[in-house]
Amino acid sequence: MENIQELTRRIDELEIKASFADDMLEQLNQVILRQQREIDGLARQLADMRQQVDQAGSGTTLASLRDEIPPHY
């Protein structure tokens, strides 16, 4: 009889631990999902910035650079 109670107690403890592990796994999945969304957004911003730099670099001529020289030079 005592053996059955011990087994029941151990099973209960394992069920509790499994429940906590499931909760923690779900929380970690949510963190990973949020981080991936942020990484995707940052990658898009980086691509946009690279495109802006490429466009600004390709349209620059000597005349336009002289126009940008401050008046005190």
Predicted model as a PDB file, atoms N, CA, C, CB and O in Angstrom, pLDDT in the B-factor column:
MODEL        1                                                                  
ATOM      1  N   MET A   1       0.818  -1.189   0.000  1.00 74.00           N  
ATOM      2  CA  MET A   1       0.000   0.000   0.000  1.00 74.00           C  
ATOM      3  C   MET A   1       0.868   1.261   0.000  1.00 74.00           C  
ATOM      4  CB  MET A   1      -0.934  -0.006   1.202  1.00 74.00           C  
ATOM      5  O   MET A   1       0.617   2.212  -0.741  1.00 74.00           O  
ATOM      6  N   GLU A   2       1.891   1.238   0.852  1.00 85.00           N  
ATOM      7  CA  GLU A   2       2.798   2.378   0.926  1.00 85.00           C  
ATOM      8  C   GLU A   2       3.542   2.565  -0.388  1.00 85.00           C  
ATOM      9  CB  GLU A   2       3.791   2.198   2.074  1.00 85.00           C  
ATOM     10  O   GLU A   2       3.853   3.692  -0.775  1.00 85.00           O  
ATOM     11  N   ASN A   3       3.821   1.488  -1.056  1.00 93.00           N  
ATOM     12  CA  ASN A   3       4.506   1.528  -2.345  1.00 93.00           C  
ATOM     13  C   ASN A   3       3.637   2.230  -3.400  1.00 93.00           C  
ATOM     14  CB  ASN A   3       4.862   0.098  -2.808  1.00 93.00           C  
ATOM     15  O   ASN A   3       4.158   2.982  -4.223  1.00 93.00           O  
ATOM     16  N   ILE A   4       2.357   1.997  -3.382  1.00 94.00           N  
ATOM     17  CA  ILE A   4       1.433   2.625  -4.332  1.00 94.00           C  
ATOM     18  C   ILE A   4       1.346   4.123  -4.052  1.00 94.00           C  
ATOM     19  CB  ILE A   4       0.022   1.972  -4.249  1.00 94.00           C  
ATOM     20  O   ILE A   4       1.305   4.928  -4.982  1.00 94.00           O  
ATOM     21  N   GLN A   5       1.318   4.495  -2.785  1.00 94.00           N  
ATOM     22  CA  GLN A   5       1.267   5.917  -2.436  1.00 94.00           C  
ATOM     23  C   GLN A   5       2.540   6.631  -2.878  1.00 94.00           C  
ATOM     24  CB  GLN A   5       1.061   6.092  -0.924  1.00 94.00           C  
ATOM     25  O   GLN A   5       2.484   7.763  -3.360  1.00 94.00           O  
ATOM     26  N   GLU A   6       3.682   5.978  -2.716  1.00 95.00           N  
ATOM     27  CA  GLU A   6       4.955   6.553  -3.149  1.00 95.00           C  
ATOM     28  C   GLU A   6       4.968   6.737  -4.672  1.00 95.00           C  
ATOM     29  CB  GLU A   6       6.133   5.653  -2.703  1.00 95.00           C  
ATOM     30  O   GLU A   6       5.405   7.775  -5.171  1.00 95.00           O  
ATOM     31  N   LEU A   7       4.501   5.752  -5.387  1.00 96.00           N  
ATOM     32  CA  LEU A   7       4.441   5.852  -6.848  1.00 96.00           C  
ATOM     33  C   LEU A   7       3.481   6.958  -7.286  1.00 96.00           C  
ATOM     34  CB  LEU A   7       4.011   4.508  -7.458  1.00 96.00           C  
ATOM     35  O   LEU A   7       3.765   7.695  -8.230  1.00 96.00           O  
ATOM     36  N   THR A   8       2.356   7.068  -6.604  1.00 96.00           N  
ATOM     37  CA  THR A   8       1.387   8.121  -6.911  1.00 96.00           C  
ATOM     38  C   THR A   8       2.003   9.499  -6.664  1.00 96.00           C  
ATOM     39  CB  THR A   8       0.105   7.944  -6.063  1.00 96.00           C  
ATOM     40  O   THR A   8       1.824  10.412  -7.471  1.00 96.00           O  
ATOM     41  N   ARG A   9       2.717   9.651  -5.570  1.00 96.00           N  
ATOM     42  CA  ARG A   9       3.373  10.912  -5.263  1.00 96.00           C  
ATOM     43  C   ARG A   9       4.410  11.265  -6.317  1.00 96.00           C  
ATOM     44  CB  ARG A   9       4.022  10.849  -3.891  1.00 96.00           C  
ATOM     45  O   ARG A   9       4.491  12.413  -6.754  1.00 96.00           O  
ATOM     46  N   ARG A  10       5.197  10.288  -6.723  1.00 96.00           N  
ATOM     47  CA  ARG A  10       6.228  10.528  -7.739  1.00 96.00           C  
ATOM     48  C   ARG A  10       5.611  10.883  -9.087  1.00 96.00           C  
ATOM     49  CB  ARG A  10       7.125   9.297  -7.886  1.00 96.00           C  
ATOM     50  O   ARG A  10       6.128  11.738  -9.806  1.00 96.00           O  
ATOM     51  N   ILE A  11       4.516  10.230  -9.425  1.00 97.00           N  
ATOM     52  CA  ILE A  11       3.824  10.540 -10.690  1.00 97.00           C  
ATOM     53  C   ILE A  11       3.269  11.962 -10.644  1.00 97.00           C  
ATOM     54  CB  ILE A  11       2.674   9.520 -10.960  1.00 97.00           C  
ATOM     55  O   ILE A  11       3.356  12.702 -11.624  1.00 97.00           O  
ATOM     56  N   ASP A  12       2.699  12.338  -9.501  1.00 97.00           N  
ATOM     57  CA  ASP A  12       2.185  13.701  -9.341  1.00 97.00           C  
ATOM     58  C   ASP A  12       3.303  14.730  -9.509  1.00 97.00           C  
ATOM     59  CB  ASP A  12       1.518  13.865  -7.963  1.00 97.00           C  
ATOM     60  O   ASP A  12       3.122  15.743 -10.184  1.00 97.00           O  
ATOM     61  N   GLU A  13       4.454  14.470  -8.896  1.00 97.00           N  
ATOM     62  CA  GLU A  13       5.592  15.384  -9.017  1.00 97.00           C  
ATOM     63  C   GLU A  13       6.057  15.482 -10.465  1.00 97.00           C  
ATOM     64  CB  GLU A  13       6.752  14.922  -8.119  1.00 97.00           C  
ATOM     65  O   GLU A  13       6.381  16.568 -10.946  1.00 97.00           O  
ATOM     66  N   LEU A  14       6.089  14.359 -11.150  1.00 98.00           N  
ATOM     67  CA  LEU A  14       6.496  14.370 -12.559  1.00 98.00           C  
ATOM     68  C   LEU A  14       5.505  15.139 -13.422  1.00 98.00           C  
ATOM     69  CB  LEU A  14       6.638  12.941 -13.082  1.00 98.00           C  
ATOM     70  O   LEU A  14       5.904  15.853 -14.342  1.00 98.00           O  
ATOM     71  N   GLU A  15       4.228  14.999 -13.134  1.00 98.00           N  
ATOM     72  CA  GLU A  15       3.208  15.745 -13.876  1.00 98.00           C  
ATOM     73  C   GLU A  15       3.345  17.249 -13.647  1.00 98.00           C  
ATOM     74  CB  GLU A  15       1.805  15.279 -13.469  1.00 98.00           C  
ATOM     75  O   GLU A  15       3.187  18.042 -14.575  1.00 98.00           O  
ATOM     76  N   ILE A  16       3.637  17.631 -12.419  1.00 97.00           N  
ATOM     77  CA  ILE A  16       3.833  19.056 -12.101  1.00 97.00           C  
ATOM     78  C   ILE A  16       5.057  19.586 -12.844  1.00 97.00           C  
ATOM     79  CB  ILE A  16       3.998  19.266 -10.564  1.00 97.00           C  
ATOM     80  O   ILE A  16       5.010  20.655 -13.454  1.00 97.00           O  
ATOM     81  N   LYS A  17       6.155  18.827 -12.786  1.00 98.00           N  
ATOM     82  CA  LYS A  17       7.367  19.255 -13.489  1.00 98.00           C  
ATOM     83  C   LYS A  17       7.134  19.344 -14.993  1.00 98.00           C  
ATOM     84  CB  LYS A  17       8.522  18.292 -13.196  1.00 98.00           C  
ATOM     85  O   LYS A  17       7.625  20.269 -15.640  1.00 98.00           O  
ATOM     86  N   ALA A  18       6.399  18.404 -15.549  1.00 98.00           N  
ATOM     87  CA  ALA A  18       6.101  18.425 -16.982  1.00 98.00           C  
ATOM     88  C   ALA A  18       5.248  19.642 -17.332  1.00 98.00           C  
ATOM     89  CB  ALA A  18       5.381  17.128 -17.405  1.00 98.00           C  
ATOM     90  O   ALA A  18       5.433  20.252 -18.385  1.00 98.00           O  
ATOM     91  N   SER A  19       4.336  19.983 -16.466  1.00 98.00           N  
ATOM     92  CA  SER A  19       3.496  21.150 -16.696  1.00 98.00           C  
ATOM     93  C   SER A  19       4.328  22.428 -16.696  1.00 98.00           C  
ATOM     94  CB  SER A  19       2.398  21.234 -15.636  1.00 98.00           C  
ATOM     95  O   SER A  19       4.154  23.284 -17.563  1.00 98.00           O  
ATOM     96  N   PHE A  20       5.233  22.558 -15.724  1.00 98.00           N  
ATOM     97  CA  PHE A  20       6.113  23.725 -15.684  1.00 98.00           C  
ATOM     98  C   PHE A  20       7.022  23.770 -16.910  1.00 98.00           C  
ATOM     99  CB  PHE A  20       6.955  23.713 -14.403  1.00 98.00           C  
ATOM    100  O   PHE A  20       7.268  24.839 -17.469  1.00 98.00           O  
ATOM    101  N   ALA A  21       7.517  22.611 -17.322  1.00 98.00           N  
ATOM    102  CA  ALA A  21       8.380  22.547 -18.501  1.00 98.00           C  
ATOM    103  C   ALA A  21       7.610  22.976 -19.756  1.00 98.00           C  
ATOM    104  CB  ALA A  21       8.946  21.120 -18.679  1.00 98.00           C  
ATOM    105  O   ALA A  21       8.158  23.674 -20.609  1.00 98.00           O  
ATOM    106  N   ASP A  22       6.354  22.564 -19.871  1.00 98.00           N  
ATOM    107  CA  ASP A  22       5.529  22.980 -21.013  1.00 98.00           C  
ATOM    108  C   ASP A  22       5.320  24.492 -21.016  1.00 98.00           C  
ATOM    109  CB  ASP A  22       4.168  22.261 -20.984  1.00 98.00           C  
ATOM    110  O   ASP A  22       5.413  25.135 -22.061  1.00 98.00           O  
ATOM    111  N   ASP A  23       5.040  25.048 -19.855  1.00 98.00           N  
ATOM    112  CA  ASP A  23       4.852  26.498 -19.753  1.00 98.00           C  
ATOM    113  C   ASP A  23       6.123  27.243 -20.142  1.00 98.00           C  
ATOM    114  CB  ASP A  23       4.431  26.886 -18.329  1.00 98.00           C  
ATOM    115  O   ASP A  23       6.075  28.229 -20.879  1.00 98.00           O  
ATOM    116  N   MET A  24       7.248  26.768 -19.646  1.00 98.00           N  
ATOM    117  CA  MET A  24       8.517  27.420 -19.953  1.00 98.00           C  
ATOM    118  C   MET A  24       8.840  27.311 -21.438  1.00 98.00           C  
ATOM    119  CB  MET A  24       9.645  26.808 -19.121  1.00 98.00           C  
ATOM    120  O   MET A  24       9.345  28.262 -22.035  1.00 98.00           O  
ATOM    121  N   LEU A  25       8.558  26.178 -22.027  1.00 98.00           N  
ATOM    122  CA  LEU A  25       8.794  25.986 -23.454  1.00 98.00           C  
ATOM    123  C   LEU A  25       7.940  26.945 -24.274  1.00 98.00           C  
ATOM    124  CB  LEU A  25       8.501  24.535 -23.858  1.00 98.00           C  
ATOM    125  O   LEU A  25       8.416  27.504 -25.262  1.00 98.00           O  
ATOM    126  N   GLU A  26       6.707  27.138 -23.885  1.00 98.00           N  
ATOM    127  CA  GLU A  26       5.825  28.071 -24.587  1.00 98.00           C  
ATOM    128  C   GLU A  26       6.340  29.505 -24.455  1.00 98.00           C  
ATOM    129  CB  GLU A  26       4.386  27.968 -24.040  1.00 98.00           C  
ATOM    130  O   GLU A  26       6.316  30.266 -25.422  1.00 98.00           O  
ATOM    131  N   GLN A  27       6.800  29.869 -23.270  1.00 98.00           N  
ATOM    132  CA  GLN A  27       7.360  31.209 -23.071  1.00 98.00           C  
ATOM    133  C   GLN A  27       8.605  31.416 -23.930  1.00 98.00           C  
ATOM    134  CB  GLN A  27       7.700  31.433 -21.589  1.00 98.00           C  
ATOM    135  O   GLN A  27       8.774  32.475 -24.535  1.00 98.00           O  
ATOM    136  N   LEU A  28       9.469  30.414 -23.984  1.00 98.00           N  
ATOM    137  CA  LEU A  28      10.675  30.510 -24.808  1.00 98.00           C  
ATOM    138  C   LEU A  28      10.315  30.615 -26.289  1.00 98.00           C  
ATOM    139  CB  LEU A  28      11.588  29.294 -24.568  1.00 98.00           C  
ATOM    140  O   LEU A  28      10.956  31.361 -27.029  1.00 98.00           O  
ATOM    141  N   ASN A  29       9.313  29.886 -26.721  1.00 98.00           N  
ATOM    142  CA  ASN A  29       8.869  29.977 -28.112  1.00 98.00           C  
ATOM    143  C   ASN A  29       8.379  31.382 -28.431  1.00 98.00           C  
ATOM    144  CB  ASN A  29       7.760  28.954 -28.394  1.00 98.00           C  
ATOM    145  O   ASN A  29       8.647  31.901 -29.515  1.00 98.00           O  
ATOM    146  N   GLN A  30       7.661  32.004 -27.497  1.00 98.00           N  
ATOM    147  CA  GLN A  30       7.176  33.362 -27.714  1.00 98.00           C  
ATOM    148  C   GLN A  30       8.333  34.355 -27.798  1.00 98.00           C  
ATOM    149  CB  GLN A  30       6.216  33.767 -26.594  1.00 98.00           C  
ATOM    150  O   GLN A  30       8.303  35.281 -28.609  1.00 98.00           O  
ATOM    151  N   VAL A  31       9.347  34.163 -26.966  1.00 98.00           N  
ATOM    152  CA  VAL A  31      10.526  35.035 -27.007  1.00 98.00           C  
ATOM    153  C   VAL A  31      11.239  34.891 -28.349  1.00 98.00           C  
ATOM    154  CB  VAL A  31      11.496  34.704 -25.844  1.00 98.00           C  
ATOM    155  O   VAL A  31      11.626  35.885 -28.964  1.00 98.00           O  
ATOM    156  N   ILE A  32      11.406  33.660 -28.792  1.00 98.00           N  
ATOM    157  CA  ILE A  32      12.083  33.413 -30.065  1.00 98.00           C  
ATOM    158  C   ILE A  32      11.283  34.025 -31.212  1.00 98.00           C  
ATOM    159  CB  ILE A  32      12.280  31.898 -30.295  1.00 98.00           C  
ATOM    160  O   ILE A  32      11.865  34.623 -32.117  1.00 98.00           O  
ATOM    161  N   LEU A  33       9.989  33.887 -31.186  1.00 98.00           N  
ATOM    162  CA  LEU A  33       9.143  34.462 -32.229  1.00 98.00           C  
ATOM    163  C   LEU A  33       9.274  35.985 -32.252  1.00 98.00           C  
ATOM    164  CB  LEU A  33       7.675  34.056 -32.016  1.00 98.00           C  
ATOM    165  O   LEU A  33       9.405  36.583 -33.320  1.00 98.00           O  
ATOM    166  N   ARG A  34       9.238  36.604 -31.085  1.00 98.00           N  
ATOM    167  CA  ARG A  34       9.371  38.062 -30.991  1.00 98.00           C  
ATOM    168  C   ARG A  34      10.750  38.514 -31.486  1.00 98.00           C  
ATOM    169  CB  ARG A  34       9.146  38.532 -29.534  1.00 98.00           C  
ATOM    170  O   ARG A  34      10.858  39.512 -32.198  1.00 98.00           O  
ATOM    171  N   GLN A  35      11.796  37.782 -31.110  1.00 98.00           N  
ATOM    172  CA  GLN A  35      13.141  38.126 -31.558  1.00 98.00           C  
ATOM    173  C   GLN A  35      13.278  37.977 -33.069  1.00 98.00           C  
ATOM    174  CB  GLN A  35      14.173  37.253 -30.852  1.00 98.00           C  
ATOM    175  O   GLN A  35      13.921  38.805 -33.714  1.00 98.00           O  
ATOM    176  N   GLN A  36      12.685  36.939 -33.636  1.00 98.00           N  
ATOM    177  CA  GLN A  36      12.774  36.738 -35.079  1.00 98.00           C  
ATOM    178  C   GLN A  36      12.068  37.859 -35.823  1.00 98.00           C  
ATOM    179  CB  GLN A  36      12.177  35.385 -35.472  1.00 98.00           C  
ATOM    180  O   GLN A  36      12.551  38.318 -36.859  1.00 98.00           O  
ATOM    181  N   ARG A  37      10.937  38.301 -35.309  1.00 98.00           N  
ATOM    182  CA  ARG A  37      10.238  39.435 -35.934  1.00 98.00           C  
ATOM    183  C   ARG A  37      11.109  40.686 -35.887  1.00 98.00           C  
ATOM    184  CB  ARG A  37       8.883  39.702 -35.229  1.00 98.00           C  
ATOM    185  O   ARG A  37      11.179  41.438 -36.859  1.00 98.00           O  
ATOM    186  N   GLU A  38      11.767  40.902 -34.759  1.00 98.00           N  
ATOM    187  CA  GLU A  38      12.640  42.067 -34.637  1.00 98.00           C  
ATOM    188  C   GLU A  38      13.833  41.958 -35.586  1.00 98.00           C  
ATOM    189  CB  GLU A  38      13.128  42.220 -33.189  1.00 98.00           C  
ATOM    190  O   GLU A  38      14.216  42.945 -36.214  1.00 98.00           O  
ATOM    191  N   ILE A  39      14.412  40.782 -35.693  1.00 98.00           N  
ATOM    192  CA  ILE A  39      15.533  40.566 -36.610  1.00 98.00           C  
ATOM    193  C   ILE A  39      15.088  40.818 -38.047  1.00 98.00           C  
ATOM    194  CB  ILE A  39      16.095  39.131 -36.463  1.00 98.00           C  
ATOM    195  O   ILE A  39      15.809  41.451 -38.819  1.00 98.00           O  
ATOM    196  N   ASP A  40      13.915  40.332 -38.408  1.00 98.00           N  
ATOM    197  CA  ASP A  40      13.406  40.554 -39.765  1.00 98.00           C  
ATOM    198  C   ASP A  40      13.219  42.038 -40.044  1.00 98.00           C  
ATOM    199  CB  ASP A  40      12.080  39.814 -39.968  1.00 98.00           C  
ATOM    200  O   ASP A  40      13.564  42.516 -41.125  1.00 98.00           O  
ATOM    201  N   GLY A  41      12.677  42.769 -39.075  1.00 97.00           N  
ATOM    202  CA  GLY A  41      12.489  44.204 -39.240  1.00 97.00           C  
ATOM    203  C   GLY A  41      13.815  44.927 -39.391  1.00 97.00           C  
ATOM    204  O   GLY A  41      13.947  45.817 -40.232  1.00 97.00           O  
ATOM    205  N   LEU A  42      14.801  44.551 -38.580  1.00 97.00           N  
ATOM    206  CA  LEU A  42      16.118  45.174 -38.671  1.00 97.00           C  
ATOM    207  C   LEU A  42      16.793  44.851 -39.997  1.00 97.00           C  
ATOM    208  CB  LEU A  42      17.000  44.721 -37.511  1.00 97.00           C  
ATOM    209  O   LEU A  42      17.475  45.701 -40.570  1.00 97.00           O  
ATOM    210  N   ALA A  43      16.608  43.632 -40.489  1.00 97.00           N  
ATOM    211  CA  ALA A  43      17.185  43.257 -41.787  1.00 97.00           C  
ATOM    212  C   ALA A  43      16.561  44.085 -42.909  1.00 97.00           C  
ATOM    213  CB  ALA A  43      16.977  41.747 -42.060  1.00 97.00           C  
ATOM    214  O   ALA A  43      17.254  44.502 -43.837  1.00 97.00           O  
ATOM    215  N   ARG A  44      15.254  44.322 -42.823  1.00 97.00           N  
ATOM    216  CA  ARG A  44      14.600  45.176 -43.829  1.00 97.00           C  
ATOM    217  C   ARG A  44      15.131  46.601 -43.761  1.00 97.00           C  
ATOM    218  CB  ARG A  44      13.071  45.176 -43.631  1.00 97.00           C  
ATOM    219  O   ARG A  44      15.387  47.220 -44.794  1.00 97.00           O  
ATOM    220  N   GLN A  45      15.299  47.123 -42.548  1.00 97.00           N  
ATOM    221  CA  GLN A  45      15.835  48.474 -42.403  1.00 97.00           C  
ATOM    222  C   GLN A  45      17.252  48.565 -42.960  1.00 97.00           C  
ATOM    223  CB  GLN A  45      15.820  48.898 -40.933  1.00 97.00           C  
ATOM    224  O   GLN A  45      17.598  49.544 -43.621  1.00 97.00           O  
ATOM    225  N   LEU A  46      18.059  47.565 -42.699  1.00 97.00           N  
ATOM    226  CA  LEU A  46      19.427  47.540 -43.211  1.00 97.00           C  
ATOM    227  C   LEU A  46      19.437  47.502 -44.733  1.00 97.00           C  
ATOM    228  CB  LEU A  46      20.189  46.337 -42.648  1.00 97.00           C  
ATOM    229  O   LEU A  46      20.224  48.203 -45.369  1.00 97.00           O  
ATOM    230  N   ALA A  47      18.573  46.692 -45.312  1.00 96.00           N  
ATOM    231  CA  ALA A  47      18.486  46.622 -46.772  1.00 96.00           C  
ATOM    232  C   ALA A  47      18.051  47.964 -47.346  1.00 96.00           C  
ATOM    233  CB  ALA A  47      17.506  45.515 -47.205  1.00 96.00           C  
ATOM    234  O   ALA A  47      18.583  48.395 -48.369  1.00 96.00           O  
ATOM    235  N   ASP A  48      17.099  48.628 -46.709  1.00 95.00           N  
ATOM    236  CA  ASP A  48      16.656  49.950 -47.160  1.00 95.00           C  
ATOM    237  C   ASP A  48      17.797  50.962 -47.079  1.00 95.00           C  
ATOM    238  CB  ASP A  48      15.460  50.433 -46.318  1.00 95.00           C  
ATOM    239  O   ASP A  48      17.991  51.762 -47.995  1.00 95.00           O  
ATOM    240  N   MET A  49      18.543  50.922 -45.991  1.00 95.00           N  
ATOM    241  CA  MET A  49      19.658  51.856 -45.832  1.00 95.00           C  
ATOM    242  C   MET A  49      20.741  51.602 -46.878  1.00 95.00           C  
ATOM    243  CB  MET A  49      20.253  51.744 -44.421  1.00 95.00           C  
ATOM    244  O   MET A  49      21.304  52.543 -47.439  1.00 95.00           O  
ATOM    245  N   ARG A  50      21.027  50.336 -47.136  1.00 94.00           N  
ATOM    246  CA  ARG A  50      22.018  50.017 -48.172  1.00 94.00           C  
ATOM    247  C   ARG A  50      21.566  50.530 -49.528  1.00 94.00           C  
ATOM    248  CB  ARG A  50      22.264  48.503 -48.239  1.00 94.00           C  
ATOM    249  O   ARG A  50      22.366  51.051 -50.306  1.00 94.00           O  
ATOM    250  N   GLN A  51      20.286  50.378 -49.802  1.00 93.00           N  
ATOM    251  CA  GLN A  51      19.751  50.863 -51.068  1.00 93.00           C  
ATOM    252  C   GLN A  51      19.867  52.387 -51.146  1.00 93.00           C  
ATOM    253  CB  GLN A  51      18.282  50.423 -51.236  1.00 93.00           C  
ATOM    254  O   GLN A  51      20.213  52.924 -52.198  1.00 93.00           O  
ATOM    255  N   GLN A  52      19.584  53.078 -50.061  1.00 92.00           N  
ATOM    256  CA  GLN A  52      19.703  54.536 -50.042  1.00 92.00           C  
ATOM    257  C   GLN A  52      21.145  54.971 -50.250  1.00 92.00           C  
ATOM    258  CB  GLN A  52      19.173  55.100 -48.724  1.00 92.00           C  
ATOM    259  O   GLN A  52      21.408  55.936 -50.967  1.00 92.00           O  
ATOM    260  N   VAL A  53      22.082  54.260 -49.625  1.00 90.00           N  
ATOM    261  CA  VAL A  53      23.499  54.592 -49.788  1.00 90.00           C  
ATOM    262  C   VAL A  53      23.925  54.348 -51.236  1.00 90.00           C  
ATOM    263  CB  VAL A  53      24.377  53.756 -48.815  1.00 90.00           C  
ATOM    264  O   VAL A  53      24.641  55.163 -51.820  1.00 90.00           O  
ATOM    265  N   ASP A  54      23.493  53.245 -51.805  1.00 88.00           N  
ATOM    266  CA  ASP A  54      23.832  52.953 -53.205  1.00 88.00           C  
ATOM    267  C   ASP A  54      23.257  54.010 -54.135  1.00 88.00           C  
ATOM    268  CB  ASP A  54      23.314  51.562 -53.610  1.00 88.00           C  
ATOM    269  O   ASP A  54      23.935  54.460 -55.059  1.00 88.00           O  
ATOM    270  N   GLN A  55      22.020  54.408 -53.898  1.00 88.00           N  
ATOM    271  CA  GLN A  55      21.394  55.423 -54.745  1.00 88.00           C  
ATOM    272  C   GLN A  55      22.083  56.768 -54.577  1.00 88.00           C  
ATOM    273  CB  GLN A  55      19.901  55.550 -54.419  1.00 88.00           C  
ATOM    274  O   GLN A  55      22.282  57.485 -55.557  1.00 88.00           O  
ATOM    275  N   ALA A  56      22.448  57.118 -53.364  1.00 85.00           N  
ATOM    276  CA  ALA A  56      23.117  58.395 -53.122  1.00 85.00           C  
ATOM    277  C   ALA A  56      24.512  58.382 -53.741  1.00 85.00           C  
ATOM    278  CB  ALA A  56      23.202  58.689 -51.607  1.00 85.00           C  
ATOM    279  O   ALA A  56      24.969  59.400 -54.261  1.00 85.00           O  
ATOM    280  N   GLY A  57      25.185  57.246 -53.689  1.00 77.00           N  
ATOM    281  CA  GLY A  57      26.535  57.146 -54.242  1.00 77.00           C  
ATOM    282  C   GLY A  57      26.553  57.144 -55.748  1.00 77.00           C  
ATOM    283  O   GLY A  57      27.493  57.666 -56.347  1.00 77.00           O  
ATOM    284  N   SER A  58      25.561  56.584 -56.374  1.00 75.00           N  
ATOM    285  CA  SER A  58      25.557  56.490 -57.835  1.00 75.00           C  
ATOM    286  C   SER A  58      25.184  57.802 -58.498  1.00 75.00           C  
ATOM    287  CB  SER A  58      24.604  55.412 -58.283  1.00 75.00           C  
ATOM    288  O   SER A  58      25.556  58.020 -59.651  1.00 75.00           O  
ATOM    289  N   GLY A  59      24.468  58.680 -57.822  1.00 61.00           N  
ATOM    290  CA  GLY A  59      24.022  59.934 -58.418  1.00 61.00           C  
ATOM    291  C   GLY A  59      24.942  61.103 -58.111  1.00 61.00           C  
ATOM    292  O   GLY A  59      24.664  62.228 -58.527  1.00 61.00           O  
ATOM    293  N   THR A  60      26.029  60.862 -57.394  1.00 53.00           N  
ATOM    294  CA  THR A  60      26.910  61.943 -56.998  1.00 53.00           C  
ATOM    295  C   THR A  60      27.892  62.264 -58.124  1.00 53.00           C  
ATOM    296  CB  THR A  60      27.663  61.579 -55.710  1.00 53.00           C  
ATOM    297  O   THR A  60      28.550  61.376 -58.665  1.00 53.00           O  
ATOM    298  N   THR A  61      27.975  63.530 -58.459  1.00 54.00           N  
ATOM    299  CA  THR A  61      28.948  63.987 -59.459  1.00 54.00           C  
ATOM    300  C   THR A  61      29.818  65.045 -58.821  1.00 54.00           C  
ATOM    301  CB  THR A  61      28.243  64.543 -60.742  1.00 54.00           C  
ATOM    302  O   THR A  61      29.546  65.499 -57.710  1.00 54.00           O  
ATOM    303  N   LEU A  62      30.862  65.437 -59.521  1.00 52.00           N  
ATOM    304  CA  LEU A  62      31.767  66.440 -59.004  1.00 52.00           C  
ATOM    305  C   LEU A  62      31.051  67.766 -58.809  1.00 52.00           C  
ATOM    306  CB  LEU A  62      32.955  66.611 -59.934  1.00 52.00           C  
ATOM    307  O   LEU A  62      31.302  68.463 -57.825  1.00 52.00           O  
ATOM    308  N   ALA A  63      30.184  68.120 -59.709  1.00 57.00           N  
ATOM    309  CA  ALA A  63      29.473  69.384 -59.599  1.00 57.00           C  
ATOM    310  C   ALA A  63      28.563  69.394 -58.373  1.00 57.00           C  
ATOM    311  CB  ALA A  63      28.657  69.647 -60.866  1.00 57.00           C  
ATOM    312  O   ALA A  63      28.472  70.400 -57.670  1.00 57.00           O  
ATOM    313  N   SER A  64      27.900  68.284 -58.122  1.00 62.00           N  
ATOM    314  CA  SER A  64      27.006  68.262 -56.965  1.00 62.00           C  
ATOM    315  C   SER A  64      27.799  68.282 -55.666  1.00 62.00           C  
ATOM    316  CB  SER A  64      26.099  67.028 -57.009  1.00 62.00           C  
ATOM    317  O   SER A  64      27.317  68.811 -54.665  1.00 62.00           O  
ATOM    318  N   LEU A  65      29.006  67.718 -55.659  1.00 59.00           N  
ATOM    319  CA  LEU A  65      29.838  67.783 -54.460  1.00 59.00           C  
ATOM    320  C   LEU A  65      30.281  69.213 -54.193  1.00 59.00           C  
ATOM    321  CB  LEU A  65      31.061  66.866 -54.601  1.00 59.00           C  
ATOM    322  O   LEU A  65      30.343  69.633 -53.038  1.00 59.00           O  
ATOM    323  N   ARG A  66      30.593  69.976 -55.252  1.00 64.00           N  
ATOM    324  CA  ARG A  66      30.989  71.376 -55.070  1.00 64.00           C  
ATOM    325  C   ARG A  66      29.836  72.214 -54.547  1.00 64.00           C  
ATOM    326  CB  ARG A  66      31.500  71.961 -56.384  1.00 64.00           C  
ATOM    327  O   ARG A  66      30.048  73.182 -53.816  1.00 64.00           O  
ATOM    328  N   ASP A  67      28.624  71.849 -54.916  1.00 67.00           N  
ATOM    329  CA  ASP A  67      27.464  72.572 -54.414  1.00 67.00           C  
ATOM    330  C   ASP A  67      27.283  72.373 -52.906  1.00 67.00           C  
ATOM    331  CB  ASP A  67      26.208  72.124 -55.157  1.00 67.00           C  
ATOM    332  O   ASP A  67      26.684  73.208 -52.230  1.00 67.00           O  
ATOM    333  N   GLU A  68      27.804  71.264 -52.393  1.00 71.00           N  
ATOM    334  CA  GLU A  68      27.635  70.938 -50.977  1.00 71.00           C  
ATOM    335  C   GLU A  68      28.733  71.513 -50.098  1.00 71.00           C  
ATOM    336  CB  GLU A  68      27.587  69.450 -50.801  1.00 71.00           C  
ATOM    337  O   GLU A  68      28.662  71.385 -48.875  1.00 71.00           O  
ATOM    338  N   ILE A  69      29.751  72.146 -50.685  1.00 70.00           N  
ATOM    339  CA  ILE A  69      30.827  72.724 -49.889  1.00 70.00           C  
ATOM    340  C   ILE A  69      30.267  73.911 -49.116  1.00 70.00           C  
ATOM    341  CB  ILE A  69      32.031  73.154 -50.788  1.00 70.00           C  
ATOM    342  O   ILE A  69      29.601  74.770 -49.693  1.00 70.00           O  
ATOM    343  N   PRO A  70      30.535  73.962 -47.811  1.00 71.00           N  
ATOM    344  CA  PRO A  70      30.026  75.078 -47.008  1.00 71.00           C  
ATOM    345  C   PRO A  70      30.594  76.409 -47.517  1.00 71.00           C  
ATOM    346  CB  PRO A  70      30.383  74.878 -45.512  1.00 71.00           C  
ATOM    347  O   PRO A  70      31.674  76.428 -48.107  1.00 71.00           O  
ATOM    348  N   PRO A  71      29.887  77.509 -47.296  1.00 70.00           N  
ATOM    349  CA  PRO A  71      30.293  78.804 -47.824  1.00 70.00           C  
ATOM    350  C   PRO A  71      31.612  79.342 -47.248  1.00 70.00           C  
ATOM    351  CB  PRO A  71      29.210  79.791 -47.567  1.00 70.00           C  
ATOM    352  O   PRO A  71      32.244  80.186 -47.884  1.00 70.00           O  
ATOM    353  N   HIS A  72      32.039  78.891 -46.091  1.00 72.00           N  
ATOM    354  CA  HIS A  72      33.259  79.428 -45.485  1.00 72.00           C  
ATOM    355  C   HIS A  72      34.520  78.864 -46.117  1.00 72.00           C  
ATOM    356  CB  HIS A  72      33.269  79.144 -44.004  1.00 72.00           C  
ATOM    357  O   HIS A  72      35.613  79.246 -45.702  1.00 72.00           O  
ATOM    358  N   TYR A  73      34.427  77.973 -47.100  1.00 57.00           N  
ATOM    359  CA  TYR A  73      35.615  77.438 -47.757  1.00 57.00           C  
ATOM    360  C   TYR A  73      35.990  78.266 -48.905  1.00 57.00           C  
ATOM    361  CB  TYR A  73      35.412  76.035 -48.200  1.00 57.00           C  
ATOM    362  O   TYR A  73      36.973  77.970 -49.585  1.00 57.00           O  
TER     363      TYR A  73                                                      
ENDMDL                                                                          
END                                                                             
